[in-house]
Amino acid sequence: MRIVVRLDVMLARRKVSSKDLAARVGITEANLSLLKRGHVKGVRFETLARICRELDCQPGDLLEYEDDGPGDR
């Protein structure tokens, strides 16, 4: 099981660049890039809320749970 980050999809839908979003949310482009690629162990709710506000979306639009199958339990 894993959480998949779909931030890149929402950025494309909203036609917002990573650079612009990072500036508006108040995080570095490097940290946003790590989040986009799913290379983080966690994200602060405050940061997630700011991203959702800027992209006019819900957390569920950005994060998705995937079950790898019966052997993953």
C-alpha positions as CSV (number, residue, x, y, z in Angstrom):
1,M,0.0,0.0,0.0
2,R,1.1,3.5,-0.7
3,I,0.0,7.1,-1.1
4,V,0.4,8.5,-4.6
5,V,0.8,12.2,-5.0
6,R,-1.2,13.6,-8.0
7,L,-0.1,17.2,-7.6
8,D,1.3,17.3,-11.2
9,V,-2.1,16.4,-12.6
10,M,-3.8,19.2,-10.7
11,L,-1.1,21.7,-11.7
12,A,-1.7,20.8,-15.3
13,R,-5.5,21.1,-14.9
14,R,-5.2,24.5,-13.3
15,K,-2.4,25.6,-15.7
16,V,-0.2,26.7,-12.8
17,S,3.6,26.2,-12.9
18,S,5.4,24.6,-10.0
19,K,7.5,27.8,-9.6
20,D,4.3,30.0,-9.2
21,L,2.7,27.6,-6.8
22,A,5.8,27.3,-4.6
23,A,5.9,31.1,-4.4
24,R,2.2,31.5,-3.6
25,V,2.3,28.7,-1.0
26,G,5.6,29.8,0.6
27,I,7.7,26.7,0.1
28,T,10.8,26.2,-2.0
29,E,10.6,24.9,-5.5
30,A,12.9,22.0,-4.4
31,N,10.5,21.0,-1.7
32,L,7.5,21.2,-4.0
33,S,9.4,19.1,-6.5
34,L,10.0,16.4,-3.9
35,L,6.4,16.4,-2.9
36,K,5.3,16.2,-6.6
37,R,7.4,13.1,-7.0
38,G,6.3,11.5,-3.8
39,H,9.7,11.6,-2.3
40,V,8.6,12.9,1.1
41,K,7.7,11.1,4.3
42,G,5.0,13.6,5.2
43,V,3.5,16.9,4.5
44,R,2.2,19.5,7.0
45,F,-1.5,20.0,7.0
46,E,-0.9,23.8,6.8
47,T,1.1,23.3,3.6
48,L,-1.5,20.9,2.2
49,A,-4.2,23.4,3.0
50,R,-2.3,26.3,1.3
51,I,-1.8,24.1,-1.8
52,C,-5.5,23.2,-1.9
53,R,-6.5,26.9,-1.5
54,E,-4.2,28.0,-4.4
55,L,-5.3,25.2,-6.7
56,D,-9.0,25.3,-5.6
57,C,-9.1,21.6,-4.8
58,Q,-9.5,19.1,-2.0
59,P,-6.7,17.0,-0.4
60,G,-8.3,13.9,-2.1
61,D,-7.6,15.5,-5.5
62,L,-3.9,15.5,-4.7
63,L,-3.4,12.3,-2.7
64,E,-4.5,8.8,-3.6
65,Y,-4.3,5.5,-1.7
66,E,-3.2,2.5,-3.8
67,D,-3.4,-1.1,-2.4
68,D,-0.7,-3.2,-3.9
69,G,-2.6,-6.4,-3.4
70,P,-3.1,-9.1,-0.8
71,G,0.6,-9.7,-0.1
72,D,1.0,-6.1,1.1
73,R,-1.0,-6.5,4.3
